[in-house]
Amino acid sequence: MSKSKHKVSQRYGETPLGLYLHVPFCSTSCDFCGFYQIQSDRKGILSYIDGVKRELELVDVGSRKIDTMFWGGGTPGLLPAADMLKVGSSITDALGMPTQEWTVEMAPSSVKRDKLEALKEAGVTRISMGIQSLNERLLEALGRQHSLKQIHKAYDLIREVGFRSVNVDLIFAIPTQTEEEWRADVRGALALQPDHLSTYCLTFEEDTALFIKLQQGKVSIDPDREARFYTAMWEEAENGGFQQYEISNYARPGHQCLHNVNTWRMAEWIGIGPSGSSQWEGSRHTNTPDLKDWLAGLERGERGLVDRTELSDGLLLEDSLIFGLRMNEGVDLAALERRFGRSLRQVAFFDQLVEEGKALREGDVLRLTPEGRMVADAVGEALLGCFG
């Protein structure tokens, strides 16, 4: 191990270790989705399952335990129940059972009792269901393939099987969506009584149908409208008894997504599967986003890493601040000083945020105010390059 890698590894100390599994299969491509995805067939699924097992053989965590695991995609729920058990067993046989949390993303149309029971048997503790909207017109605008009836049936099934935590995802600022429609979506989601709610402003990713519409001038981006939607969300969530703990995430007590929290705190995680991203062994890297290329690399005994960035203390510190300030608890400057050996309590930019009413300083803790959270992206951009 190089000196730089050794130095970075010391900065993690005893931070949690996560595992992210990317399941690339989807029945169809949603208009807004920019994640790597392919249509599923039996041959592809079988080769993927074999590839996961092969890649795990190339991962050595030593005596460390996996704290959290997250299956995303794609649509992990498209895997048949027996295949879910095979993939889960491959991971737990190689790295052990996650000690804190195991999340699997599912689309309403992929939720079936046998799959849920297989996931529960495997040890999954958390289901995250992407409903996106409870408005049929807006679901169609997003290119989603499920109906309101499927959403409610799927949610009831998930609750019947009995997972520790259930999350639902919503998207806002959809073209033609009104603020009242958004408030109705939030109220409808809260009426389901989930443990966790994630709400994401619609983004226009390249190579998606929505991005093409943006380029053609058929839809537009309106920052003021997005700000109103954020405010509406905060009001509705508070009225519904949910606590915001990150700009886009709300939870009942004890139901925060630990995998995401550990990621925002710049812990370590290992990405498995095509396009799976890692922050591990002194670098940040991504598996090649192509099933065939990923499998070919594994045949050669290689994980096929692309977009590799060597991690420095400065880069990790910078990202700890950028993502940490997105959380309502803010950042403990003294703790970050101890971790990275850099002075933070006299940074002029932090004083400026406080003077402008965008942040509060309580002892060594710096956190954004509601006004500051509204411009968190701009705060993050201002921090870029300050420590890296």
C-alpha positions as a LaTeX table, in Angstrom:
\begin{tabular}{lrrr}
\hline
Residue & $x$ (\AA) & $y$ (\AA) & $z$ (\AA) \\
\hline
Met1 & 0.00 & 0.00 & 0.00 \\
Ser2 & 1.33 & 3.43 & $-0.91$ \\
Lys3 & 1.96 & 6.06 & 1.75 \\
Ser4 & $-0.89$ & 8.21 & 0.44 \\
Lys5 & $-3.35$ & 5.33 & 0.66 \\
His6 & $-2.12$ & 4.45 & 4.13 \\
Lys7 & $-2.60$ & 8.04 & 5.25 \\
Val8 & $-6.11$ & 8.22 & 3.87 \\
Ser9 & $-7.05$ & 4.89 & 5.44 \\
Gln10 & $-6.05$ & 6.23 & 8.85 \\
Arg11 & $-8.52$ & 9.08 & 8.39 \\
Tyr12 & $-11.37$ & 6.59 & 8.32 \\
Gly13 & $-10.45$ & 5.21 & 11.73 \\
Glu14 & $-13.35$ & 3.00 & 12.74 \\
Thr15 & $-15.92$ & 4.53 & 10.41 \\
Pro16 & $-18.68$ & 2.21 & 9.17 \\
Leu17 & $-18.27$ & 0.10 & 6.04 \\
Gly18 & $-21.12$ & $-0.19$ & 3.56 \\
Leu19 & $-21.80$ & $-2.30$ & 0.51 \\
Tyr20 & $-23.78$ & $-1.10$ & $-2.49$ \\
Leu21 & $-25.10$ & $-3.65$ & $-4.99$ \\
His22 & $-26.20$ & $-2.36$ & $-8.37$ \\
Val23 & $-28.86$ & $-4.52$ & $-10.02$ \\
Pro24 & $-29.07$ & $-3.17$ & $-13.58$ \\
Phe25 & $-32.29$ & $-4.82$ & $-14.75$ \\
Cys26 & $-35.40$ & $-2.81$ & $-15.58$ \\
Ser27 & $-38.57$ & $-3.75$ & $-17.46$ \\
Thr28 & $-38.58$ & $-0.32$ & $-19.10$ \\
Ser29 & $-36.64$ & 2.94 & $-18.90$ \\
Cys30 & $-38.29$ & 5.81 & $-17.02$ \\
Asp31 & $-38.05$ & 9.17 & $-18.76$ \\
Phe32 & $-36.06$ & 10.76 & $-15.90$ \\
Cys33 & $-33.65$ & 7.94 & $-14.98$ \\
Gly34 & $-29.96$ & 8.29 & $-15.79$ \\
Phe35 & $-28.74$ & 5.18 & $-13.95$ \\
Tyr36 & $-27.25$ & 2.27 & $-15.86$ \\
Gln37 & $-30.04$ & $-0.15$ & $-16.73$ \\
Ile38 & $-30.83$ & $-2.90$ & $-19.21$ \\
Gln39 & $-33.85$ & $-5.06$ & $-19.90$ \\
Ser40 & $-33.76$ & $-8.38$ & $-18.13$ \\
Asp41 & $-33.65$ & $-11.85$ & $-19.65$ \\
Arg42 & $-32.83$ & $-15.18$ & $-18.05$ \\
Lys43 & $-29.37$ & $-15.46$ & $-19.58$ \\
Gly44 & $-28.44$ & $-11.97$ & $-18.46$ \\
Ile45 & $-29.70$ & $-12.54$ & $-14.92$ \\
Leu46 & $-27.78$ & $-15.81$ & $-14.56$ \\
Ser47 & $-24.56$ & $-14.23$ & $-15.83$ \\
Tyr48 & $-25.09$ & $-11.29$ & $-13.44$ \\
Ile49 & $-25.53$ & $-13.62$ & $-10.45$ \\
Asp50 & $-22.33$ & $-15.45$ & $-11.37$ \\
Gly51 & $-20.56$ & $-12.11$ & $-11.83$ \\
Val52 & $-21.54$ & $-10.91$ & $-8.36$ \\
Lys53 & $-20.03$ & $-14.03$ & $-6.84$ \\
Arg54 & $-16.85$ & $-13.59$ & $-8.89$ \\
Glu55 & $-16.47$ & $-9.94$ & $-7.94$ \\
Leu56 & $-16.91$ & $-10.70$ & $-4.26$ \\
Glu57 & $-13.95$ & $-13.08$ & $-4.53$ \\
Leu58 & $-11.84$ & $-10.05$ & $-5.49$ \\
Val59 & $-12.89$ & $-8.01$ & $-2.44$ \\
Asp60 & $-10.95$ & $-8.40$ & 0.80 \\
Val61 & $-12.20$ & $-6.53$ & 3.85 \\
Gly62 & $-9.96$ & $-8.34$ & 6.29 \\
Ser63 & $-11.52$ & $-8.59$ & 9.73 \\
Arg64 & $-13.93$ & $-5.70$ & 9.16 \\
Lys65 & $-17.69$ & $-6.20$ & 9.22 \\
Ile66 & $-20.19$ & $-4.82$ & 6.74 \\
Asp67 & $-22.37$ & $-2.36$ & 8.66 \\
Thr68 & $-24.94$ & $-1.53$ & 6.00 \\
Met69 & $-25.97$ & $-2.86$ & 2.61 \\
Phe70 & $-28.07$ & $-1.19$ & $-0.07$ \\
Trp71 & $-29.41$ & $-2.82$ & $-3.26$ \\
Gly72 & $-30.27$ & $-0.25$ & $-5.91$ \\
Gly73 & $-30.69$ & $-0.18$ & $-9.65$ \\
Gly74 & $-32.24$ & $-0.61$ & $-11.99$ \\
Thr75 & $-34.96$ & $-2.52$ & $-10.25$ \\
Pro76 & $-33.64$ & $-5.11$ & $-7.77$ \\
Gly77 & $-37.21$ & $-6.31$ & $-7.33$ \\
Leu78 & $-37.20$ & $-7.70$ & $-10.87$ \\
Leu79 & $-35.01$ & $-10.59$ & $-9.73$ \\
Pro80 & $-37.05$ & $-13.75$ & $-9.03$ \\
Ala81 & $-37.27$ & $-14.74$ & $-5.37$ \\
Ala82 & $-34.85$ & $-17.65$ & $-5.70$ \\
Asp83 & $-32.30$ & $-15.41$ & $-7.41$ \\
Met84 & $-32.58$ & $-12.82$ & $-4.65$ \\
Leu85 & $-31.68$ & $-15.54$ & $-2.16$ \\
Lys86 & $-28.70$ & $-16.63$ & $-4.29$ \\
Val87 & $-27.33$ & $-13.10$ & $-4.55$ \\
Gly88 & $-27.92$ & $-12.41$ & $-0.87$ \\
Ser89 & $-26.21$ & $-15.65$ & 0.15 \\
Ser90 & $-23.21$ & $-14.88$ & $-2.08$ \\
Ile91 & $-22.73$ & $-11.58$ & $-0.28$ \\
Thr92 & $-23.32$ & $-12.77$ & 3.27 \\
Asp93 & $-21.19$ & $-15.90$ & 2.75 \\
Ala94 & $-18.31$ & $-13.69$ & 1.56 \\
Leu95 & $-18.64$ & $-10.69$ & 3.86 \\
Gly96 & $-21.08$ & $-11.64$ & 6.60 \\
Met97 & $-24.52$ & $-10.27$ & 7.44 \\
Pro98 & $-24.82$ & $-6.45$ & 7.64 \\
Thr99 & $-24.73$ & $-5.55$ & 11.31 \\
Gln100 & $-27.04$ & $-2.50$ & 11.18 \\
Glu101 & $-29.21$ & $-2.24$ & 8.07 \\
Trp102 & $-29.99$ & $-3.93$ & 4.74 \\
Thr103 & $-32.07$ & $-1.95$ & 2.24 \\
Val104 & $-33.55$ & $-3.14$ & $-1.05$ \\
Glu105 & $-35.18$ & $-0.80$ & $-3.58$ \\
Met106 & $-38.38$ & $-2.00$ & $-5.21$ \\
Ala107 & $-40.80$ & $-0.59$ & $-7.77$ \\
Pro108 & $-44.51$ & $-1.07$ & $-7.01$ \\
Ser109 & $-44.99$ & $-3.23$ & $-10.09$ \\
Ser110 & $-42.23$ & $-5.63$ & $-8.97$ \\
Val111 & $-43.52$ & $-6.21$ & $-5.44$ \\
Lys112 & $-44.72$ & $-9.80$ & $-5.00$ \\
Arg113 & $-45.27$ & $-11.74$ & $-1.78$ \\
Asp114 & $-42.76$ & $-14.50$ & $-2.60$ \\
Lys115 & $-40.05$ & $-11.92$ & $-3.29$ \\
Leu116 & $-40.74$ & $-10.05$ & $-0.06$ \\
Glu117 & $-40.70$ & $-13.25$ & 1.95 \\
Ala118 & $-37.40$ & $-14.25$ & 0.33 \\
Leu119 & $-35.89$ & $-10.86$ & 1.23 \\
Lys120 & $-37.16$ & $-11.12$ & 4.80 \\
Glu121 & $-35.70$ & $-14.64$ & 5.04 \\
Ala122 & $-32.36$ & $-13.38$ & 3.73 \\
Gly123 & $-32.19$ & $-10.71$ & 6.45 \\
Val124 & $-33.36$ & $-7.53$ & 4.72 \\
Thr125 & $-34.48$ & $-4.92$ & 7.25 \\
Arg126 & $-35.58$ & $-2.04$ & 5.04 \\
Ile127 & $-37.62$ & $-1.71$ & 1.83 \\
Ser128 & $-37.47$ & 1.48 & $-0.22$ \\
Met129 & $-40.29$ & 1.80 & $-2.75$ \\
Gly130 & $-40.15$ & 4.37 & $-5.53$ \\
Ile131 & $-43.73$ & 5.54 & $-5.95$ \\
Gln132 & $-42.61$ & 8.96 & $-7.37$ \\
Ser133 & $-46.17$ & 10.34 & $-7.39$ \\
Leu134 & $-49.73$ & 9.49 & $-6.36$ \\
Asn135 & $-51.15$ & 11.34 & $-9.34$ \\
Glu136 & $-51.92$ & 9.21 & $-12.41$ \\
Arg137 & $-51.29$ & 12.10 & $-14.81$ \\
Leu138 & $-47.88$ & 12.81 & $-13.32$ \\
Leu139 & $-46.91$ & 9.13 & $-13.27$ \\
Glu140 & $-47.58$ & 9.07 & $-16.98$ \\
Ala141 & $-45.52$ & 12.23 & $-17.45$ \\
Leu142 & $-42.58$ & 10.50 & $-15.73$ \\
Gly143 & $-42.93$ & 7.39 & $-17.87$ \\
Arg144 & $-43.65$ & 5.21 & $-14.82$ \\
Gln145 & $-45.30$ & 1.86 & $-15.42$ \\
His146 & $-47.26$ & 1.46 & $-12.18$ \\
Ser147 & $-50.72$ & 2.62 & $-11.17$ \\
Leu148 & $-52.15$ & 4.00 & $-7.93$ \\
Lys149 & $-53.79$ & 0.62 & $-7.31$ \\
Gln150 & $-50.41$ & $-1.11$ & $-7.61$ \\
Ile151 & $-48.83$ & 1.38 & $-5.20$ \\
His152 & $-51.37$ & 0.70 & $-2.46$ \\
Lys153 & $-51.36$ & $-3.06$ & $-3.01$ \\
Ala154 & $-47.56$ & $-3.18$ & $-2.94$ \\
Tyr155 & $-47.33$ & $-1.05$ & 0.19 \\
Asp156 & $-49.85$ & $-3.22$ & 2.03 \\
Leu157 & $-47.90$ & $-6.37$ & 1.07 \\
Ile158 & $-44.63$ & $-4.90$ & 2.32 \\
Arg159 & $-46.24$ & $-4.07$ & 5.65 \\
Glu160 & $-47.83$ & $-7.49$ & 5.94 \\
Val161 & $-44.49$ & $-9.27$ & 5.51 \\
Gly162 & $-43.12$ & $-7.05$ & 8.28 \\
Phe163 & $-39.88$ & $-5.19$ & 7.60 \\
Arg164 & $-38.31$ & $-3.00$ & 10.26 \\
Ser165 & $-38.44$ & 0.14 & 8.10 \\
Val166 & $-40.30$ & 1.15 & 4.96 \\
Asn167 & $-39.38$ & 4.16 & 2.83 \\
Val168 & $-41.27$ & 5.70 & $-0.06$ \\
Asp169 & $-39.74$ & 8.00 & $-2.68$ \\
Leu170 & $-41.43$ & 11.02 & $-4.26$ \\
Ile171 & $-40.29$ & 13.31 & $-7.08$ \\
Phe172 & $-41.30$ & 16.96 & $-7.34$ \\
Ala173 & $-41.04$ & 19.82 & $-9.82$ \\
Ile174 & $-42.35$ & 17.50 & $-12.53$ \\
Pro175 & $-43.27$ & 19.46 & $-15.68$ \\
Thr176 & $-46.86$ & 20.83 & $-15.38$ \\
Gln177 & $-47.06$ & 19.79 & $-11.69$ \\
Thr178 & $-48.72$ & 22.45 & $-9.52$ \\
Glu179 & $-47.81$ & 23.22 & $-5.91$ \\
Glu180 & $-51.20$ & 21.93 & $-4.76$ \\
Glu181 & $-50.63$ & 18.66 & $-6.64$ \\
Trp182 & $-47.28$ & 18.36 & $-4.90$ \\
Arg183 & $-48.81$ & 18.99 & $-1.48$ \\
Ala184 & $-51.45$ & 16.36 & $-2.28$ \\
Asp185 & $-48.68$ & 13.87 & $-3.18$ \\
Val186 & $-46.90$ & 14.50 & 0.11 \\
Arg187 & $-50.11$ & 14.19 & 2.14 \\
Gly188 & $-50.98$ & 10.99 & 0.29 \\
Ala189 & $-47.56$ & 9.51 & 0.97 \\
Leu190 & $-47.74$ & 10.45 & 4.65 \\
Ala191 & $-51.19$ & 8.87 & 4.85 \\
Leu192 & $-49.56$ & 5.53 & 4.02 \\
Gln193 & $-47.69$ & 5.92 & 7.33 \\
Pro194 & $-44.21$ & 4.97 & 6.14 \\
Asp195 & $-41.21$ & 5.15 & 8.46 \\
His196 & $-39.16$ & 7.23 & 6.05 \\
Leu197 & $-39.85$ & 9.59 & 3.17 \\
Ser198 & $-37.38$ & 10.65 & 0.47 \\
Thr199 & $-38.28$ & 13.55 & $-1.82$ \\
Tyr200 & $-36.17$ & 14.48 & $-4.82$ \\
Cys201 & $-36.33$ & 17.47 & $-7.11$ \\
Leu202 & $-36.56$ & 16.24 & $-10.71$ \\
Thr203 & $-33.20$ & 16.47 & $-12.44$ \\
Phe204 & $-32.54$ & 16.32 & $-16.15$ \\
Glu205 & $-29.86$ & 13.71 & $-16.67$ \\
Glu206 & $-28.13$ & 13.46 & $-20.03$ \\
Asp207 & $-29.29$ & 10.68 & $-22.34$ \\
Thr208 & $-32.77$ & 10.57 & $-20.80$ \\
Ala209 & $-36.09$ & 11.32 & $-22.48$ \\
Leu210 & $-36.65$ & 14.33 & $-20.20$ \\
Phe211 & $-33.24$ & 15.78 & $-21.03$ \\
Ile212 & $-34.09$ & 15.61 & $-24.73$ \\
Lys213 & $-37.36$ & 17.45 & $-24.04$ \\
Leu214 & $-35.39$ & 20.09 & $-22.14$ \\
Gln215 & $-33.02$ & 20.52 & $-25.10$ \\
Gln216 & $-36.01$ & 20.81 & $-27.41$ \\
Gly217 & $-37.58$ & 23.49 & $-25.24$ \\
Lys218 & $-40.63$ & 21.33 & $-24.43$ \\
Val219 & $-39.94$ & 21.64 & $-20.69$ \\
Ser220 & $-37.98$ & 24.16 & $-18.64$ \\
Ile221 & $-36.24$ & 24.57 & $-15.28$ \\
Asp222 & $-37.69$ & 27.14 & $-12.87$ \\
Pro223 & $-35.56$ & 27.61 & $-9.70$ \\
Asp224 & $-38.19$ & 29.81 & $-8.00$ \\
Arg225 & $-40.84$ & 27.13 & $-8.54$ \\
Glu226 & $-38.49$ & 24.48 & $-7.17$ \\
Ala227 & $-37.90$ & 26.63 & $-4.06$ \\
Arg228 & $-41.66$ & 26.86 & $-3.45$ \\
Phe229 & $-41.92$ & 23.08 & $-3.73$ \\
Tyr230 & $-39.12$ & 22.64 & $-1.17$ \\
Thr231 & $-40.89$ & 24.95 & 1.25 \\
Ala232 & $-44.19$ & 23.14 & 0.73 \\
Met233 & $-42.49$ & 19.81 & 1.45 \\
Trp234 & $-40.96$ & 21.05 & 4.69 \\
Glu235 & $-44.33$ & 22.38 & 5.86 \\
Glu236 & $-46.27$ & 19.22 & 4.99 \\
Ala237 & $-43.67$ & 16.89 & 6.53 \\
Glu238 & $-43.62$ & 18.83 & 9.78 \\
Asn239 & $-47.43$ & 18.84 & 9.93 \\
Gly240 & $-47.32$ & 15.07 & 9.33 \\
Gly241 & $-44.96$ & 14.43 & 12.24 \\
Phe242 & $-41.86$ & 13.65 & 10.17 \\
Gln243 & $-38.45$ & 15.01 & 11.08 \\
Gln244 & $-36.20$ & 16.27 & 8.33 \\
Tyr245 & $-32.65$ & 15.01 & 8.83 \\
Glu246 & $-31.23$ & 15.78 & 5.38 \\
Ile247 & $-32.44$ & 18.19 & 2.73 \\
Ser248 & $-34.28$ & 15.47 & 0.80 \\
Asn249 & $-34.95$ & 12.96 & 3.58 \\
Tyr250 & $-37.42$ & 12.68 & 6.46 \\
Ala251 & $-37.89$ & 9.96 & 9.05 \\
Arg252 & $-39.70$ & 8.92 & 12.16 \\
Pro253 & $-37.38$ & 8.53 & 15.18 \\
Gly254 & $-35.03$ & 5.58 & 14.73 \\
His255 & $-35.65$ & 5.16 & 10.99 \\
Gln256 & $-32.98$ & 7.25 & 9.28 \\
Cys257 & $-31.29$ & 5.49 & 6.37 \\
Leu258 & $-27.99$ & 4.57 & 8.01 \\
His259 & $-26.36$ & 3.57 & 4.73 \\
Asn260 & $-26.90$ & 7.04 & 3.30 \\
Val261 & $-25.90$ & 8.79 & 6.54 \\
Asn262 & $-22.60$ & 6.91 & 6.57 \\
Thr263 & $-22.05$ & 7.88 & 2.93 \\
Trp264 & $-22.69$ & 11.57 & 3.64 \\
Arg265 & $-20.23$ & 11.38 & 6.53 \\
Met266 & $-17.57$ & 10.10 & 4.09 \\
Ala267 & $-17.18$ & 6.63 & 5.53 \\
Glu268 & $-16.24$ & 3.73 & 3.22 \\
Trp269 & $-18.38$ & 1.66 & 0.92 \\
Ile270 & $-17.80$ & $-0.99$ & $-1.73$ \\
Gly271 & $-19.78$ & $-1.02$ & $-4.97$ \\
Ile272 & $-20.60$ & $-4.40$ & $-6.53$ \\
Gly273 & $-22.11$ & $-4.97$ & $-9.99$ \\
Pro274 & $-21.87$ & $-3.01$ & $-13.25$ \\
Ser275 & $-21.72$ & 0.76 & $-12.50$ \\
Gly276 & $-21.46$ & 0.12 & $-8.75$ \\
Ser277 & $-19.49$ & 2.96 & $-7.13$ \\
Ser278 & $-17.02$ & 2.62 & $-4.27$ \\
Gln279 & $-15.08$ & 4.73 & $-1.82$ \\
Trp280 & $-12.58$ & 2.15 & $-0.74$ \\
Glu281 & $-8.86$ & 1.47 & $-0.34$ \\
Gly282 & $-7.84$ & 5.08 & $-0.81$ \\
Ser283 & $-9.77$ & 5.86 & $-3.97$ \\
Arg284 & $-13.21$ & 6.65 & $-5.30$ \\
His285 & $-14.07$ & 4.56 & $-8.34$ \\
Thr286 & $-16.89$ & 3.04 & $-10.37$ \\
Asn287 & $-17.29$ & $-0.35$ & $-11.98$ \\
Thr288 & $-17.63$ & $-0.23$ & $-15.74$ \\
Pro289 & $-21.30$ & 0.58 & $-16.57$ \\
Asp290 & $-21.76$ & $-2.31$ & $-18.97$ \\
Leu291 & $-22.79$ & $-5.84$ & $-18.04$ \\
Lys292 & $-20.73$ & $-7.54$ & $-20.77$ \\
Asp293 & $-17.59$ & $-5.46$ & $-20.10$ \\
Trp294 & $-17.96$ & $-6.03$ & $-16.35$ \\
Leu295 & $-18.23$ & $-9.79$ & $-16.86$ \\
Ala296 & $-15.28$ & $-9.82$ & $-19.27$ \\
Gly297 & $-13.13$ & $-8.04$ & $-16.70$ \\
Leu298 & $-14.09$ & $-10.53$ & $-14.01$ \\
Glu299 & $-13.06$ & $-13.36$ & $-16.32$ \\
Arg300 & $-9.58$ & $-11.77$ & $-16.28$ \\
Gly301 & $-9.70$ & $-11.43$ & $-12.51$ \\
Glu302 & $-10.28$ & $-7.65$ & $-12.68$ \\
Arg303 & $-13.09$ & $-5.53$ & $-11.26$ \\
Gly304 & $-13.02$ & $-3.18$ & $-14.26$ \\
Leu305 & $-12.76$ & 0.09 & $-12.33$ \\
Val306 & $-13.27$ & 3.38 & $-14.18$ \\
Asp307 & $-13.41$ & 7.06 & $-13.19$ \\
Arg308 & $-10.84$ & 6.46 & $-10.48$ \\
Thr309 & $-9.96$ & 9.35 & $-8.17$ \\
Glu310 & $-7.22$ & 9.03 & $-5.57$ \\
Leu311 & $-8.47$ & 10.35 & $-2.24$ \\
Ser312 & $-6.61$ & 12.97 & $-0.29$ \\
Asp313 & $-7.37$ & 14.22 & 3.21 \\
Gly314 & $-8.35$ & 17.56 & 1.68 \\
Leu315 & $-10.86$ & 16.03 & $-0.73$ \\
Leu316 & $-12.43$ & 13.91 & 2.00 \\
Leu317 & $-12.64$ & 16.91 & 4.31 \\
Glu318 & $-14.21$ & 19.02 & 1.60 \\
Asp319 & $-16.85$ & 16.40 & 0.87 \\
Ser320 & $-17.48$ & 15.83 & 4.59 \\
Leu321 & $-18.37$ & 19.51 & 4.84 \\
Ile322 & $-20.43$ & 19.69 & 1.64 \\
Phe323 & $-22.54$ & 16.63 & 2.42 \\
Gly324 & $-22.48$ & 17.10 & 6.18 \\
Leu325 & $-24.02$ & 20.54 & 5.88 \\
Arg326 & $-26.92$ & 19.03 & 3.95 \\
Met327 & $-27.87$ & 17.20 & 7.15 \\
Asn328 & $-29.89$ & 19.07 & 9.75 \\
Glu329 & $-27.44$ & 18.10 & 12.50 \\
Gly330 & $-24.70$ & 19.93 & 10.61 \\
Val331 & $-20.99$ & 19.26 & 11.05 \\
Asp332 & $-18.83$ & 19.04 & 14.16 \\
Leu333 & $-15.82$ & 21.14 & 13.21 \\
Ala334 & $-13.73$ & 19.90 & 16.14 \\
Ala335 & $-14.34$ & 16.28 & 15.18 \\
Leu336 & $-13.37$ & 17.00 & 11.57 \\
Glu337 & $-10.23$ & 18.77 & 12.78 \\
Arg338 & $-9.24$ & 15.68 & 14.72 \\
Arg339 & $-9.97$ & 13.39 & 11.80 \\
Phe340 & $-8.16$ & 15.38 & 9.12 \\
Gly341 & $-5.65$ & 17.48 & 11.03 \\
Arg342 & $-6.83$ & 20.76 & 9.48 \\
Ser343 & $-7.91$ & 23.94 & 11.28 \\
Leu344 & $-11.59$ & 24.70 & 10.67 \\
Arg345 & $-12.86$ & 26.83 & 13.51 \\
Gln346 & $-11.50$ & 30.09 & 12.07 \\
Val347 & $-12.65$ & 29.69 & 8.44 \\
Ala348 & $-13.96$ & 33.05 & 7.20 \\
Phe349 & $-16.55$ & 31.48 & 4.89 \\
Phe350 & $-18.27$ & 29.84 & 7.86 \\
Asp351 & $-18.44$ & 33.20 & 9.65 \\
Gln352 & $-19.93$ & 34.70 & 6.48 \\
Leu353 & $-22.67$ & 32.05 & 6.40 \\
Val354 & $-23.57$ & 32.88 & 10.00 \\
Glu355 & $-23.59$ & 36.64 & 9.34 \\
Glu356 & $-25.89$ & 36.15 & 6.33 \\
Gly357 & $-28.31$ & 34.07 & 8.37 \\
Lys358 & $-27.60$ & 30.93 & 6.35 \\
Ala359 & $-25.97$ & 29.03 & 9.20 \\
Leu360 & $-25.91$ & 28.76 & 12.98 \\
Arg361 & $-22.83$ & 28.16 & 15.10 \\
Glu362 & $-23.35$ & 26.39 & 18.41 \\
Gly363 & $-20.00$ & 25.64 & 20.00 \\
Asp364 & $-18.09$ & 23.57 & 17.45 \\
Val365 & $-21.19$ & 22.58 & 15.49 \\
Leu366 & $-22.06$ & 24.42 & 12.29 \\
Arg367 & $-25.48$ & 23.81 & 10.74 \\
Leu368 & $-27.46$ & 25.47 & 7.99 \\
Thr369 & $-30.63$ & 27.41 & 8.75 \\
Pro370 & $-33.78$ & 26.84 & 6.65 \\
Glu371 & $-32.59$ & 29.74 & 4.48 \\
Gly372 & $-29.20$ & 28.11 & 4.15 \\
Arg373 & $-30.65$ & 24.71 & 3.26 \\
Met374 & $-32.54$ & 26.39 & 0.44 \\
Val375 & $-29.19$ & 27.34 & $-1.13$ \\
Ala376 & $-27.22$ & 24.28 & 0.00 \\
Asp377 & $-26.05$ & 23.56 & $-3.54$ \\
Ala378 & $-24.52$ & 27.03 & $-3.77$ \\
Val379 & $-22.86$ & 26.56 & $-0.37$ \\
Gly380 & $-21.39$ & 23.31 & $-1.61$ \\
Glu381 & $-20.11$ & 24.91 & $-4.80$ \\
Ala382 & $-18.45$ & 27.65 & $-2.74$ \\
Leu383 & $-16.63$ & 24.98 & $-0.71$ \\
Leu384 & $-15.29$ & 23.19 & $-3.80$ \\
Gly385 & $-11.54$ & 23.54 & $-3.98$ \\
Cys386 & $-11.19$ & 25.13 & $-0.55$ \\
Phe387 & $-9.49$ & 22.13 & 1.03 \\
Gly388 & $-8.91$ & 19.61 & $-1.78$ \\
\hline
\end{tabular}
